């Protein structure tokens, strides 16, 4: 009986420690997300001239290219 009680106490301590640590880490993630949440990163990509049609619109579709079946 004494072993069962000790096992239950040990399990309760491990359980409580795990969930208090998880809660602390969740709070830390929420704090960091609140700090970094508004930052956006943009990257400028230069397209080669052959990706534009005669009027200057972007054209990635090339109907002369055949799509090979794999």
PyMOL Python script that loads the backbone (N, CA, C, O; Angstrom):
from pymol import cmd

cmd.read_pdbstr("""\
ATOM      1  N   UNK A   1       0.826  -1.189   0.000  1.00  0.00           N
ATOM      2  CA  UNK A   1       0.000   0.000   0.000  1.00  0.00           C
ATOM      3  C   UNK A   1       0.873   1.256   0.000  1.00  0.00           C
ATOM      4  O   UNK A   1       0.574   2.246  -0.668  1.00  0.00           O
ATOM      5  N   UNK A   2       1.976   1.182   0.781  1.00  0.00           N
ATOM      6  CA  UNK A   2       2.861   2.331   0.876  1.00  0.00           C
ATOM      7  C   UNK A   2       3.535   2.614  -0.476  1.00  0.00           C
ATOM      8  O   UNK A   2       3.741   3.772  -0.840  1.00  0.00           O
ATOM      9  N   UNK A   3       3.876   1.553  -1.213  1.00  0.00           N
ATOM     10  CA  UNK A   3       4.508   1.718  -2.520  1.00  0.00           C
ATOM     11  C   UNK A   3       3.553   2.391  -3.510  1.00  0.00           C
ATOM     12  O   UNK A   3       3.975   3.221  -4.315  1.00  0.00           O
ATOM     13  N   UNK A   4       2.283   2.038  -3.450  1.00  0.00           N
ATOM     14  CA  UNK A   4       1.284   2.624  -4.349  1.00  0.00           C
ATOM     15  C   UNK A   4       1.127   4.111  -4.063  1.00  0.00           C
ATOM     16  O   UNK A   4       1.041   4.919  -4.987  1.00  0.00           O
ATOM     17  N   UNK A   5       1.090   4.470  -2.790  1.00  0.00           N
ATOM     18  CA  UNK A   5       0.955   5.881  -2.403  1.00  0.00           C
ATOM     19  C   UNK A   5       2.170   6.668  -2.869  1.00  0.00           C
ATOM     20  O   UNK A   5       2.030   7.765  -3.410  1.00  0.00           O
ATOM     21  N   UNK A   6       3.370   6.114  -2.664  1.00  0.00           N
ATOM     22  CA  UNK A   6       4.585   6.791  -3.128  1.00  0.00           C
ATOM     23  C   UNK A   6       4.607   6.916  -4.650  1.00  0.00           C
ATOM     24  O   UNK A   6       5.020   7.945  -5.185  1.00  0.00           O
ATOM     25  N   UNK A   7       4.166   5.878  -5.337  1.00  0.00           N
ATOM     26  CA  UNK A   7       4.103   5.934  -6.797  1.00  0.00           C
ATOM     27  C   UNK A   7       3.118   7.001  -7.266  1.00  0.00           C
ATOM     28  O   UNK A   7       3.404   7.733  -8.213  1.00  0.00           O
ATOM     29  N   UNK A   8       1.966   7.094  -6.616  1.00  0.00           N
ATOM     30  CA  UNK A   8       0.982   8.116  -6.974  1.00  0.00           C
ATOM     31  C   UNK A   8       1.503   9.521  -6.705  1.00  0.00           C
ATOM     32  O   UNK A   8       1.260  10.434  -7.494  1.00  0.00           O
ATOM     33  N   UNK A   9       2.209   9.698  -5.610  1.00  0.00           N
ATOM     34  CA  UNK A   9       2.786  11.015  -5.295  1.00  0.00           C
ATOM     35  C   UNK A   9       3.850  11.383  -6.327  1.00  0.00           C
ATOM     36  O   UNK A   9       3.889  12.517  -6.805  1.00  0.00           O
ATOM     37  N   UNK A  10       4.699  10.439  -6.665  1.00  0.00           N
ATOM     38  CA  UNK A  10       5.729  10.692  -7.672  1.00  0.00           C
ATOM     39  C   UNK A  10       5.100  11.006  -9.032  1.00  0.00           C
ATOM     40  O   UNK A  10       5.555  11.908  -9.736  1.00  0.00           O
ATOM     41  N   UNK A  11       4.070  10.271  -9.392  1.00  0.00           N
ATOM     42  CA  UNK A  11       3.391  10.533 -10.667  1.00  0.00           C
ATOM     43  C   UNK A  11       2.747  11.910 -10.655  1.00  0.00           C
ATOM     44  O   UNK A  11       2.773  12.610 -11.668  1.00  0.00           O
ATOM     45  N   UNK A  12       2.166  12.315  -9.523  1.00  0.00           N
ATOM     46  CA  UNK A  12       1.541  13.635  -9.432  1.00  0.00           C
ATOM     47  C   UNK A  12       2.581  14.743  -9.562  1.00  0.00           C
ATOM     48  O   UNK A  12       2.316  15.769 -10.188  1.00  0.00           O
ATOM     49  N   UNK A  13       3.764  14.544  -8.976  1.00  0.00           N
ATOM     50  CA  UNK A  13       4.827  15.554  -9.076  1.00  0.00           C
ATOM     51  C   UNK A  13       5.310  15.675 -10.516  1.00  0.00           C
ATOM     52  O   UNK A  13       5.488  16.785 -11.019  1.00  0.00           O
ATOM     53  N   UNK A  14       5.521  14.560 -11.172  1.00  0.00           N
ATOM     54  CA  UNK A  14       5.962  14.587 -12.574  1.00  0.00           C
ATOM     55  C   UNK A  14       4.900  15.239 -13.450  1.00  0.00           C
ATOM     56  O   UNK A  14       5.220  16.057 -14.311  1.00  0.00           O
ATOM     57  N   UNK A  15       3.651  14.883 -13.234  1.00  0.00           N
ATOM     58  CA  UNK A  15       2.532  15.439 -14.003  1.00  0.00           C
ATOM     59  C   UNK A  15       2.442  16.949 -13.810  1.00  0.00           C
ATOM     60  O   UNK A  15       2.300  17.695 -14.779  1.00  0.00           O
ATOM     61  N   UNK A  16       2.524  17.404 -12.549  1.00  0.00           N
ATOM     62  CA  UNK A  16       2.431  18.836 -12.254  1.00  0.00           C
ATOM     63  C   UNK A  16       3.618  19.595 -12.839  1.00  0.00           C
ATOM     64  O   UNK A  16       3.454  20.693 -13.370  1.00  0.00           O
ATOM     65  N   UNK A  17       4.805  19.017 -12.743  1.00  0.00           N
ATOM     66  CA  UNK A  17       5.999  19.663 -13.283  1.00  0.00           C
ATOM     67  C   UNK A  17       5.896  19.807 -14.798  1.00  0.00           C
ATOM     68  O   UNK A  17       6.226  20.857 -15.350  1.00  0.00           O
ATOM     69  N   UNK A  18       5.444  18.768 -15.459  1.00  0.00           N
ATOM     70  CA  UNK A  18       5.316  18.810 -16.917  1.00  0.00           C
ATOM     71  C   UNK A  18       4.351  19.905 -17.347  1.00  0.00           C
ATOM     72  O   UNK A  18       4.672  20.686 -18.244  1.00  0.00           O
ATOM     73  N   UNK A  19       3.186  19.981 -16.734  1.00  0.00           N
ATOM     74  CA  UNK A  19       2.187  20.938 -17.186  1.00  0.00           C
ATOM     75  C   UNK A  19       2.498  22.358 -16.760  1.00  0.00           C
ATOM     76  O   UNK A  19       2.085  23.290 -17.450  1.00  0.00           O
ATOM     77  N   UNK A  20       3.209  22.578 -15.651  1.00  0.00           N
ATOM     78  CA  UNK A  20       3.603  23.941 -15.310  1.00  0.00           C
ATOM     79  C   UNK A  20       4.703  24.415 -16.259  1.00  0.00           C
ATOM     80  O   UNK A  20       4.737  25.588 -16.632  1.00  0.00           O
ATOM     81  N   UNK A  21       5.602  23.509 -16.649  1.00  0.00           N
ATOM     82  CA  UNK A  21       6.644  23.881 -17.611  1.00  0.00           C
ATOM     83  C   UNK A  21       6.028  24.159 -18.982  1.00  0.00           C
ATOM     84  O   UNK A  21       6.435  25.102 -19.661  1.00  0.00           O
ATOM     85  N   UNK A  22       5.074  23.366 -19.385  1.00  0.00           N
ATOM     86  CA  UNK A  22       4.396  23.597 -20.663  1.00  0.00           C
ATOM     87  C   UNK A  22       3.674  24.931 -20.657  1.00  0.00           C
ATOM     88  O   UNK A  22       3.703  25.660 -21.649  1.00  0.00           O
ATOM     89  N   UNK A  23       3.033  25.253 -19.558  1.00  0.00           N
ATOM     90  CA  UNK A  23       2.325  26.534 -19.456  1.00  0.00           C
ATOM     91  C   UNK A  23       3.309  27.698 -19.528  1.00  0.00           C
ATOM     92  O   UNK A  23       3.026  28.715 -20.162  1.00  0.00           O
ATOM     93  N   UNK A  24       4.465  27.552 -18.877  1.00  0.00           N
ATOM     94  CA  UNK A  24       5.478  28.616 -18.927  1.00  0.00           C
ATOM     95  C   UNK A  24       5.995  28.800 -20.352  1.00  0.00           C
ATOM     96  O   UNK A  24       6.160  29.929 -20.813  1.00  0.00           O
ATOM     97  N   UNK A  25       6.248  27.707 -21.038  1.00  0.00           N
ATOM     98  CA  UNK A  25       6.730  27.794 -22.419  1.00  0.00           C
ATOM     99  C   UNK A  25       5.656  28.371 -23.345  1.00  0.00           C
ATOM    100  O   UNK A  25       5.981  29.128 -24.260  1.00  0.00           O
ATOM    101  N   UNK A  26       4.408  28.033 -23.129  1.00  0.00           N
ATOM    102  CA  UNK A  26       3.315  28.613 -23.919  1.00  0.00           C
ATOM    103  C   UNK A  26       3.242  30.124 -23.722  1.00  0.00           C
ATOM    104  O   UNK A  26       3.039  30.871 -24.679  1.00  0.00           O
ATOM    105  N   UNK A  27       3.407  30.571 -22.476  1.00  0.00           N
ATOM    106  CA  UNK A  27       3.397  32.017 -22.213  1.00  0.00           C
ATOM    107  C   UNK A  27       4.563  32.708 -22.909  1.00  0.00           C
ATOM    108  O   UNK A  27       4.417  33.812 -23.433  1.00  0.00           O
ATOM    109  N   UNK A  28       5.726  32.048 -22.912  1.00  0.00           N
ATOM    110  CA  UNK A  28       6.897  32.625 -23.569  1.00  0.00           C
ATOM    111  C   UNK A  28       6.689  32.728 -25.078  1.00  0.00           C
ATOM    112  O   UNK A  28       7.063  33.732 -25.684  1.00  0.00           O
ATOM    113  N   UNK A  29       6.111  31.725 -25.676  1.00  0.00           N
ATOM    114  CA  UNK A  29       5.815  31.763 -27.118  1.00  0.00           C
ATOM    115  C   UNK A  29       4.821  32.879 -27.420  1.00  0.00           C
ATOM    116  O   UNK A  29       4.998  33.619 -28.387  1.00  0.00           O
ATOM    117  N   UNK A  30       3.789  33.005 -26.608  1.00  0.00           N
ATOM    118  CA  UNK A  30       2.815  34.083 -26.804  1.00  0.00           C
ATOM    119  C   UNK A  30       3.476  35.444 -26.693  1.00  0.00           C
ATOM    120  O   UNK A  30       3.164  36.349 -27.466  1.00  0.00           O
ATOM    121  N   UNK A  31       4.396  35.602 -25.731  1.00  0.00           N
ATOM    122  CA  UNK A  31       5.092  36.879 -25.550  1.00  0.00           C
ATOM    123  C   UNK A  31       5.956  37.190 -26.770  1.00  0.00           C
ATOM    124  O   UNK A  31       5.945  38.316 -27.266  1.00  0.00           O
ATOM    125  N   UNK A  32       6.700  36.205 -27.251  1.00  0.00           N
ATOM    126  CA  UNK A  32       7.570  36.423 -28.406  1.00  0.00           C
ATOM    127  C   UNK A  32       6.766  36.691 -29.678  1.00  0.00           C
ATOM    128  O   UNK A  32       7.176  37.497 -30.512  1.00  0.00           O
ATOM    129  N   UNK A  33       5.632  36.022 -29.827  1.00  0.00           N
ATOM    130  CA  UNK A  33       4.784  36.262 -30.998  1.00  0.00           C
ATOM    131  C   UNK A  33       4.201  37.674 -30.962  1.00  0.00           C
ATOM    132  O   UNK A  33       4.064  38.314 -32.004  1.00  0.00           O
ATOM    133  N   UNK A  34       3.862  38.155 -29.781  1.00  0.00           N
ATOM    134  CA  UNK A  34       3.335  39.510 -29.657  1.00  0.00           C
ATOM    135  C   UNK A  34       4.392  40.543 -30.038  1.00  0.00           C
ATOM    136  O   UNK A  34       4.065  41.586 -30.606  1.00  0.00           O
ATOM    137  N   UNK A  35       5.650  40.261 -29.732  1.00  0.00           N
ATOM    138  CA  UNK A  35       6.735  41.185 -30.075  1.00  0.00           C
ATOM    139  C   UNK A  35       6.994  41.167 -31.578  1.00  0.00           C
ATOM    140  O   UNK A  35       7.111  42.227 -32.192  1.00  0.00           O
ATOM    141  N   UNK A  36       7.086  39.984 -32.181  1.00  0.00           N
ATOM    142  CA  UNK A  36       7.482  39.843 -33.585  1.00  0.00           C
ATOM    143  C   UNK A  36       6.312  39.772 -34.549  1.00  0.00           C
ATOM    144  O   UNK A  36       6.526  39.651 -35.755  1.00  0.00           O
ATOM    145  N   UNK A  37       5.100  39.842 -34.063  1.00  0.00           N
ATOM    146  CA  UNK A  37       3.938  39.586 -34.904  1.00  0.00           C
ATOM    147  C   UNK A  37       3.759  40.522 -36.079  1.00  0.00           C
ATOM    148  O   UNK A  37       3.182  40.116 -37.088  1.00  0.00           O
ATOM    149  N   UNK A  38       4.228  41.763 -35.995  1.00  0.00           N
ATOM    150  CA  UNK A  38       3.961  42.719 -37.057  1.00  0.00           C
ATOM    151  C   UNK A  38       5.057  42.845 -38.092  1.00  0.00           C
ATOM    152  O   UNK A  38       4.924  43.645 -39.018  1.00  0.00           O
ATOM    153  N   UNK A  39       6.119  42.099 -37.975  1.00  0.00           N
ATOM    154  CA  UNK A  39       7.244  42.236 -38.899  1.00  0.00           C
ATOM    155  C   UNK A  39       6.970  41.439 -40.168  1.00  0.00           C
ATOM    156  O   UNK A  39       6.583  40.272 -40.114  1.00  0.00           O
ATOM    157  N   UNK A  40       7.179  42.092 -41.315  1.00  0.00           N
ATOM    158  CA  UNK A  40       7.037  41.418 -42.607  1.00  0.00           C
ATOM    159  C   UNK A  40       8.328  41.600 -43.378  1.00  0.00           C
ATOM    160  O   UNK A  40       8.932  42.672 -43.343  1.00  0.00           O
ATOM    161  N   UNK A  41       8.746  40.573 -44.062  1.00  0.00           N
ATOM    162  CA  UNK A  41       9.968  40.618 -44.853  1.00  0.00           C
ATOM    163  C   UNK A  41       9.589  40.481 -46.318  1.00  0.00           C
ATOM    164  O   UNK A  41       8.887  39.547 -46.706  1.00  0.00           O
ATOM    165  N   UNK A  42      10.057  41.415 -47.122  1.00  0.00           N
ATOM    166  CA  UNK A  42       9.790  41.375 -48.555  1.00  0.00           C
ATOM    167  C   UNK A  42      11.109  41.214 -49.291  1.00  0.00           C
ATOM    168  O   UNK A  42      12.134  41.762 -48.885  1.00  0.00           O
ATOM    169  N   UNK A  43      11.070  40.461 -50.373  1.00  0.00           N
ATOM    170  CA  UNK A  43      12.263  40.246 -51.174  1.00  0.00           C
ATOM    171  C   UNK A  43      11.965  40.682 -52.609  1.00  0.00           C
ATOM    172  O   UNK A  43      10.955  40.289 -53.194  1.00  0.00           O
ATOM    173  N   UNK A  44      12.845  41.485 -53.155  1.00  0.00           N
ATOM    174  CA  UNK A  44      12.696  41.923 -54.540  1.00  0.00           C
ATOM    175  C   UNK A  44      13.356  40.893 -55.448  1.00  0.00           C
ATOM    176  O   UNK A  44      14.516  40.529 -55.256  1.00  0.00           O
ATOM    177  N   UNK A  45      12.595  40.427 -56.444  1.00  0.00           N
ATOM    178  CA  UNK A  45      13.107  39.439 -57.389  1.00  0.00           C
ATOM    179  C   UNK A  45      13.119  40.068 -58.770  1.00  0.00           C
ATOM    180  O   UNK A  45      12.099  40.573 -59.239  1.00  0.00           O
ATOM    181  N   UNK A  46      14.255  40.038 -59.410  1.00  0.00           N
ATOM    182  CA  UNK A  46      14.392  40.607 -60.753  1.00  0.00           C
ATOM    183  C   UNK A  46      14.104  39.503 -61.768  1.00  0.00           C
ATOM    184  O   UNK A  46      14.739  38.449 -61.758  1.00  0.00           O
ATOM    185  N   UNK A  47      13.132  39.768 -62.646  1.00  0.00           N
ATOM    186  CA  UNK A  47      12.783  38.791 -63.679  1.00  0.00           C
ATOM    187  C   UNK A  47      13.569  39.072 -64.944  1.00  0.00           C
ATOM    188  O   UNK A  47      13.817  40.232 -65.270  1.00  0.00           O
ATOM    189  N   UNK A  48      13.963  38.039 -65.659  1.00  0.00           N
ATOM    190  CA  UNK A  48      14.656  38.252 -66.926  1.00  0.00           C
ATOM    191  C   UNK A  48      13.686  38.787 -67.982  1.00  0.00           C
ATOM    192  O   UNK A  48      12.472  38.616 -67.867  1.00  0.00           O
ATOM    193  N   UNK A  49      14.228  39.426 -68.994  1.00  0.00           N
ATOM    194  CA  UNK A  49      13.414  40.070 -70.024  1.00  0.00           C
ATOM    195  C   UNK A  49      12.536  39.084 -70.780  1.00  0.00           C
ATOM    196  O   UNK A  49      11.469  39.464 -71.261  1.00  0.00           O
ATOM    197  N   UNK A  50      12.955  37.822 -70.897  1.00  0.00           N
ATOM    198  CA  UNK A  50      12.154  36.859 -71.660  1.00  0.00           C
ATOM    199  C   UNK A  50      10.879  36.440 -70.922  1.00  0.00           C
ATOM    200  O   UNK A  50      10.061  35.726 -71.502  1.00  0.00           O
ATOM    201  N   UNK A  51      10.683  36.847 -69.692  1.00  0.00           N
ATOM    202  CA  UNK A  51       9.466  36.533 -68.941  1.00  0.00           C
ATOM    203  C   UNK A  51       8.377  37.591 -69.135  1.00  0.00           C
ATOM    204  O   UNK A  51       7.319  37.501 -68.512  1.00  0.00           O
ATOM    205  N   UNK A  52       8.616  38.584 -69.980  1.00  0.00           N
ATOM    206  CA  UNK A  52       7.639  39.630 -70.276  1.00  0.00           C
ATOM    207  C   UNK A  52       7.224  39.551 -71.733  1.00  0.00           C
ATOM    208  O   UNK A  52       8.031  39.207 -72.596  1.00  0.00           O
ATOM    209  N   UNK A  53       5.944  39.875 -72.011  1.00  0.00           N
ATOM    210  CA  UNK A  53       5.510  39.899 -73.403  1.00  0.00           C
ATOM    211  C   UNK A  53       5.800  41.272 -74.014  1.00  0.00           C
ATOM    212  O   UNK A  53       6.449  42.107 -73.384  1.00  0.00           O
ATOM    213  N   UNK A  54       5.321  41.506 -75.238  1.00  0.00           N
ATOM    214  CA  UNK A  54       5.634  42.741 -75.960  1.00  0.00           C
ATOM    215  C   UNK A  54       5.088  43.990 -75.276  1.00  0.00           C
ATOM    216  O   UNK A  54       5.664  45.070 -75.408  1.00  0.00           O
ATOM    217  N   UNK A  55       3.969  43.849 -74.538  1.00  0.00           N
ATOM    218  CA  UNK A  55       3.392  45.022 -73.884  1.00  0.00           C
ATOM    219  C   UNK A  55       3.891  45.206 -72.449  1.00  0.00           C
ATOM    220  O   UNK A  55       3.441  46.117 -71.754  1.00  0.00           O
ATOM    221  N   UNK A  56       4.806  44.360 -72.004  1.00  0.00           N
ATOM    222  CA  UNK A  56       5.400  44.528 -70.685  1.00  0.00           C
ATOM    223  C   UNK A  56       4.725  43.748 -69.570  1.00  0.00           C
ATOM    224  O   UNK A  56       5.107  43.872 -68.406  1.00  0.00           O
ATOM    225  N   UNK A  57       3.718  42.940 -69.917  1.00  0.00           N
ATOM    226  CA  UNK A  57       3.050  42.125 -68.898  1.00  0.00           C
ATOM    227  C   UNK A  57       3.850  40.862 -68.636  1.00  0.00           C
ATOM    228  O   UNK A  57       4.507  40.330 -69.531  1.00  0.00           O
ATOM    229  N   UNK A  58       3.789  40.389 -67.404  1.00  0.00           N
ATOM    230  CA  UNK A  58       4.500  39.161 -67.045  1.00  0.00           C
ATOM    231  C   UNK A  58       3.829  37.981 -67.731  1.00  0.00           C
ATOM    232  O   UNK A  58       2.606  37.844 -67.691  1.00  0.00           O
ATOM    233  N   UNK A  59       4.636  37.126 -68.363  1.00  0.00           N
ATOM    234  CA  UNK A  59       4.114  35.990 -69.089  1.00  0.00           C
ATOM    235  C   UNK A  59       4.976  34.765 -68.790  1.00  0.00           C
ATOM    236  O   UNK A  59       6.078  34.628 -69.321  1.00  0.00           O
ATOM    237  N   UNK A  60       4.469  33.881 -67.939  1.00  0.00           N
ATOM    238  CA  UNK A  60       5.191  32.652 -67.642  1.00  0.00           C
ATOM    239  C   UNK A  60       4.688  31.493 -68.496  1.00  0.00           C
ATOM    240  O   UNK A  60       5.331  30.446 -68.570  1.00  0.00           O
ATOM    241  N   UNK A  61       3.556  31.679 -69.131  1.00  0.00           N
ATOM    242  CA  UNK A  61       2.978  30.618 -69.941  1.00  0.00           C
ATOM    243  C   UNK A  61       3.591  30.636 -71.326  1.00  0.00           C
ATOM    244  O   UNK A  61       3.559  31.650 -72.023  1.00  0.00           O
ATOM    245  N   UNK A  62       4.142  29.515 -71.712  1.00  0.00           N
ATOM    246  CA  UNK A  62       4.717  29.402 -73.050  1.00  0.00           C
ATOM    247  C   UNK A  62       4.001  28.271 -73.783  1.00  0.00           C
ATOM    248  O   UNK A  62       4.323  27.106 -73.551  1.00  0.00           O
ATOM    249  N   UNK A  63       3.046  28.572 -74.655  1.00  0.00           N
ATOM    250  CA  UNK A  63       2.264  27.528 -75.308  1.00  0.00           C
ATOM    251  C   UNK A  63       3.103  26.658 -76.244  1.00  0.00           C
ATOM    252  O   UNK A  63       2.666  25.565 -76.605  1.00  0.00           O
ATOM    253  N   UNK A  64       4.287  27.105 -76.646  1.00  0.00           N
ATOM    254  CA  UNK A  64       5.109  26.300 -77.554  1.00  0.00           C
ATOM    255  C   UNK A  64       5.851  25.206 -76.811  1.00  0.00           C
ATOM    256  O   UNK A  64       6.347  24.268 -77.437  1.00  0.00           O
ATOM    257  N   UNK A  65       5.939  25.302 -75.499  1.00  0.00           N
ATOM    258  CA  UNK A  65       6.623  24.283 -74.703  1.00  0.00           C
ATOM    259  C   UNK A  65       5.719  23.096 -74.479  1.00  0.00           C
ATOM    260  O   UNK A  65       4.559  23.257 -74.102  1.00  0.00           O
ATOM    261  N   UNK A  66       6.240  21.901 -74.708  1.00  0.00           N
ATOM    262  CA  UNK A  66       5.458  20.704 -74.482  1.00  0.00           C
ATOM    263  C   UNK A  66       5.711  20.194 -73.068  1.00  0.00           C
ATOM    264  O   UNK A  66       6.846  20.170 -72.592  1.00  0.00           O
ATOM    265  N   UNK A  67       4.648  19.794 -72.419  1.00  0.00           N
ATOM    266  CA  UNK A  67       4.769  19.223 -71.087  1.00  0.00           C
ATOM    267  C   UNK A  67       4.940  17.724 -71.244  1.00  0.00           C
ATOM    268  O   UNK A  67       4.088  17.047 -71.819  1.00  0.00           O
ATOM    269  N   UNK A  68       6.050  17.211 -70.726  1.00  0.00           N
ATOM    270  CA  UNK A  68       6.336  15.789 -70.842  1.00  0.00           C
ATOM    271  C   UNK A  68       5.651  15.017 -69.729  1.00  0.00           C
ATOM    272  O   UNK A  68       5.650  15.441 -68.573  1.00  0.00           O
ATOM    273  N   UNK A  69       5.074  13.888 -70.086  1.00  0.00           N
ATOM    274  CA  UNK A  69       4.467  13.022 -69.061  1.00  0.00           C
ATOM    275  C   UNK A  69       5.578  12.251 -68.359  1.00  0.00           C
ATOM    276  O   UNK A  69       6.531  11.784 -68.983  1.00  0.00           O
ATOM    277  N   UNK A  70       5.424  12.132 -67.036  1.00  0.00           N
ATOM    278  CA  UNK A  70       6.437  11.375 -66.294  1.00  0.00           C
ATOM    279  C   UNK A  70       5.880  10.072 -65.828  1.00  0.00           C
ATOM    280  O   UNK A  70       6.585   9.294 -65.184  1.00  0.00           O
TER     281      UNK A  70
END
""", "prot")
cmd.dss("prot")
cmd.show_as("cartoon", "prot")
cmd.util.cbc("prot")
cmd.orient("prot")
